[in-house]
Amino acid sequence: MDLDTFFVSCERLLDSRLNGVPILVGGTGDRGVVSAASYETRVFGVHSGMPMKMARQLCPEAIIIRGNAGTYTKFSKMVTEILQESVPVLEKASVDEFYADLSGMDQFFGCYKYASELRKTITKETGLPISFGLSVNKTVSKVATNEAKPANQIKIDRGLEKSFLAPLSIKKIPMVGDKTFQKFCNLGIKKVLTLQEMPVSMVENVFGKNGRVIWNKANGIDNSPIVQYHERKSISNERTFGKDTTDVQKLKTSIAAMSDNLAYLLRKGNKLTSCIAVKLRYSDFNTYTKQVKIPYTAADHILTPKVMEIFDRLYDKRLLVRLVGVRFSSLAGGNYQINLFDDTIKTANLYQAMDKLRNKFGARSIIKANTMGARTIGDNFNPFNGEPPTVLAHRTQ
């Protein structure tokens, strides 16, 4: 299930005068990014992720609204609560996208009928338009949902997955981005049917191990399970030093490294934070914590300076420090685009490039100069997938 033009729909609920007019949600400056575009703007070629300046040129009459992560999170939670009460297993893929396992529901209601009633309930109780695609796996359901939009539904019966996907553009298959699509076009492959007819070994030769995954998806094969949704309230990191210290440089290096790593994990888990806390435990085991509220973000250049500011206010230079810690709480679900309302294209591209390298080579593959001394800090696990970290929370440094 996917909420249609979610950010735009939320803004229209708050102001009915926006109904039927072209709307862009995102950074209001020329260097900002489009986070969401209404259907009225898409006919002009506008899409999310586009520079706001270009979007203005394509659709000059569009109303531009600066996004509010808190508002969108509130509406997302309303939908999440309805779904949690209504389906056996729920996965929340993003702030506006959900997967529900309805296995066994056909014994009582009929899956399609039940899903249809659930869609109507969500729209009635929240006012938000939502679409869904019902099928045997996540890939086909996602593609079907996109085909059903706006505010509609579609059912793909078992055995018809390949025939449903065959006439579609290869770009509609999950994992096929702009670069991969261009590569397929260079090979003369534009429709899913052509890919379905190719030997999987040939696709693997061109695209590597991802080639088989894409080929499977194009053939309607996807065995990935529904991951049960659990809301995480906070994310934190603490370090106990092997020897109590008053070395301010060492303390600040550890604090900065923790903050940078936690910010990366937020982005990796599609989360934002609005509350920062710093914790200090002295050699006498007295522990002190100070926290501050901030606007929702997951950006290093905002979070880490604020963490260092809190540390400077909290630290008593006369005492030996045993432990330091950083915690980000009041988390908001949603993808990183929410954080781009004020960010420039250059900043957004920098974070995406850095995180891509970290995902591939590890969290410590890219570090800032001021955190090089904190060798033991840097986890590469996803704290929001329900799995425990690969290392203990407390490590001696």
Residue pairs with C-beta under 8 A, 6 or more apart in sequence:
1 83
1 97
1 98
1 99
1 100
1 115
1 118
1 119
1 122
1 130
1 131
1 132
1 145
2 96
2 97
2 98
2 130
2 131
2 132
2 142
2 145
2 146
2 149
3 9
3 76
3 79
3 96
3 97
3 128
3 129
3 130
4 128
4 129
4 130
4 131
4 149
4 150
4 151
5 36
5 37
5 38
5 39
5 129
5 150
6 36
6 72
6 75
6 76
6 95
6 96
6 128
7 25
7 35
7 36
7 67
7 72
8 18
8 23
8 25
8 36
8 37
8 38
9 128
9 129
10 71
10 72
10 75
10 128
11 18
11 23
11 25
11 65
12 18
12 19
12 23
13 75
13 127
13 128
14 71
18 63
20 40
21 38
21 40
21 63
22 38
22 40
22 41
22 44
22 59
22 61
22 62
22 63
23 37
23 38
23 40
23 41
23 62
23 63
23 64
23 65
24 34
24 36
24 37
24 38
24 41
24 46
24 52
24 55
24 59
24 62
24 63
24 64
24 65
25 34
25 35
25 36
25 37
25 64
25 65
25 66
25 67
25 341
26 32
26 33
26 34
26 35
26 36
26 52
26 64
26 66
26 67
26 340
26 341
27 33
27 35
27 52
27 66
27 340
27 341
27 342
27 343
27 344
28 52
28 64
28 66
28 341
29 52
29 342
30 51
30 52
30 53
30 56
31 51
31 52
31 53
31 344
31 345
31 346
32 51
32 52
32 340
32 341
32 342
32 343
32 344
33 49
33 50
33 51
33 52
33 337
33 340
33 341
33 343
33 344
33 345
33 348
34 46
34 47
34 48
34 49
34 50
34 51
34 52
34 55
35 48
35 67
35 337
35 338
35 340
35 341
36 48
36 67
36 337
37 46
37 47
37 48
37 50
37 55
38 62
39 150
40 62
41 55
41 58
41 59
41 62
44 58
44 59
45 58
46 55
46 58
46 59
46 62
48 337
49 337
51 345
52 64
55 62
56 62
56 64
66 341
66 342
67 338
67 341
69 272
69 295
69 296
69 332
69 334
69 338
69 339
69 341
70 274
70 296
70 332
72 95
72 332
72 334
72 338
73 95
73 296
73 332
73 333
73 334
75 126
75 128
76 95
76 96
76 333
76 334
77 333
78 125
78 126
79 98
79 122
79 126
79 128
79 130
80 90
80 92
80 98
80 229
80 231
82 118
82 121
82 122
82 125
82 126
83 90
83 98
83 100
83 118
83 122
84 90
84 229
86 118
86 121
87 100
87 101
87 102
87 105
87 118
88 101
88 102
88 103
88 104
88 105
89 100
89 101
89 226
89 228
90 98
90 99
90 100
90 101
90 226
90 228
90 229
91 98
91 99
91 100
91 226
91 227
91 228
91 229
92 98
92 229
92 333
93 99
94 270
94 333
94 334
94 335
95 270
95 332
95 333
95 334
95 335
95 338
96 334
99 138
99 141
99 226
100 115
100 226
101 226
102 111
102 114
102 115
102 134
105 111
105 114
108 114
109 117
111 134
112 134
112 155
115 132
115 134
115 153
116 153
119 130
119 131
119 132
119 153
122 128
122 130
123 129
123 130
123 151
129 150
129 151
130 151
131 145
131 148
131 149
131 150
131 151
131 152
131 153
132 141
132 145
132 148
132 153
132 154
133 140
133 141
133 142
133 143
133 144
133 145
133 146
133 147
133 148
133 153
133 154
133 155
133 156
134 141
134 144
134 153
134 154
134 155
134 156
135 141
135 144
135 155
135 156
135 161
136 156
136 158
136 161
136 220
137 161
137 220
137 221
137 222
137 223
137 224
138 222
138 224
138 226
139 173
139 174
139 217
139 220
139 221
139 222
139 224
140 156
140 161
140 164
140 165
140 220
140 222
141 156
142 174
143 164
143 165
143 168
143 172
143 173
143 174
144 154
144 155
144 156
144 164
145 154
146 172
147 154
147 168
147 172
148 154
156 164
161 219
161 220
162 196
162 219
162 220
164 220
165 173
165 192
165 196
165 218
165 219
165 220
166 191
166 192
166 193
166 196
167 191
167 192
167 193
168 191
168 192
169 190
169 191
169 192
170 176
170 181
170 184
170 189
170 190
170 191
170 192
170 194
170 195
170 218
171 181
172 192
173 192
173 214
173 217
173 218
174 217
175 210
175 213
175 214
175 217
176 184
176 214
180 207
180 214
183 206
183 207
184 190
184 195
187 206
188 194
189 195
189 198
192 218
195 203
195 214
195 215
195 218
196 218
196 219
198 215
200 211
200 212
200 215
203 211
203 212
203 214
203 215
204 211
204 212
204 215
205 211
207 214
216 222
227 385
227 386
228 386
230 386
231 333
232 271
232 331
232 383
232 384
233 329
233 331
234 327
234 328
234 329
234 330
234 331
235 262
235 265
235 266
235 271
235 273
235 327
235 328
235 329
235 331
235 383
236 262
236 277
236 325
236 326
236 327
236 328
236 393
237 258
237 261
237 262
237 325
237 326
237 327
237 377
237 379
237 393
238 279
238 323
238 324
238 325
238 326
238 393
238 394
239 254
239 258
239 323
239 324
239 325
239 376
239 377
239 394
239 395
239 397
240 322
240 323
240 394
240 395
240 396
240 397
241 250
241 321
241 322
241 323
241 396
241 397
242 396
242 397
244 282
244 283
244 320
244 321
244 322
245 251
245 320
245 321
246 317
246 319
246 320
246 321
248 315
248 317
249 373
250 373
251 311
251 315
251 321
251 324
252 308
252 311
252 370
253 370
253 371
253 372
253 373
253 374
254 324
254 373
254 374
254 377
254 397
255 278
255 307
255 308
255 311
255 324
255 326
256 304
256 307
256 308
256 368
256 370
256 371
256 374
257 367
257 371
257 374
257 377
257 378
258 307
258 324
258 325
258 326
258 374
258 377
259 300
259 303
259 304
259 307
259 308
259 326
260 300
260 304
260 367
260 368
260 371
261 363
261 377
261 378
261 379
262 303
262 326
262 328
263 298
263 299
263 300
263 303
263 304
263 328
264 300
264 355
264 358
264 363
265 363
265 379
265 381
265 382
265 383
266 272
266 273
266 298
266 328
266 331
267 298
267 336
267 351
267 355
268 355
268 359
268 382
269 382
269 383
269 384
269 385
270 333
270 334
270 335
270 336
270 384
271 298
271 331
271 332
271 333
271 334
271 384
272 296
272 297
272 298
272 331
272 332
272 334
272 338
272 339
273 294
273 296
273 297
273 298
273 303
273 328
273 329
273 330
273 331
273 332
274 293
274 294
274 295
274 296
274 297
274 330
274 331
274 332
275 291
275 292
275 293
275 294
275 328
275 329
275 330
276 291
276 292
276 294
276 303
276 306
276 307
276 310
276 326
276 327
276 328
277 289
277 290
277 291
277 310
277 326
277 327
277 328
277 329
278 289
278 290
278 291
278 307
278 310
278 311
278 314
278 324
278 325
278 326
278 327
279 287
279 288
279 289
279 323
279 324
279 325
279 326
279 327
280 287
280 288
280 289
280 311
280 314
280 315
280 321
280 323
280 324
280 325
281 287
281 288
281 321
281 322
281 323
281 324
282 288
282 316
282 319
282 320
282 321
282 322
283 319
283 320
283 321
283 322
284 319
285 322
287 323
288 314
289 314
290 310
290 313
290 314
291 310
291 327
291 329
292 306
292 310
293 330
294 302
294 303
294 306
296 332
296 338
296 339
297 303
297 339
298 336
298 339
299 339
299 343
299 347
299 351
300 351
300 368
301 347
303 328
307 326
311 324
315 321
332 338
336 351
340 348
354 366
357 365
357 366
358 365
358 366
358 380
359 380
362 378
362 380
363 378
363 379
363 380
364 377
364 378
367 378
371 377
374 397
375 397
376 395
376 396
376 397
377 397
379 389
379 390
379 391
381 387
381 389
381 390
383 389
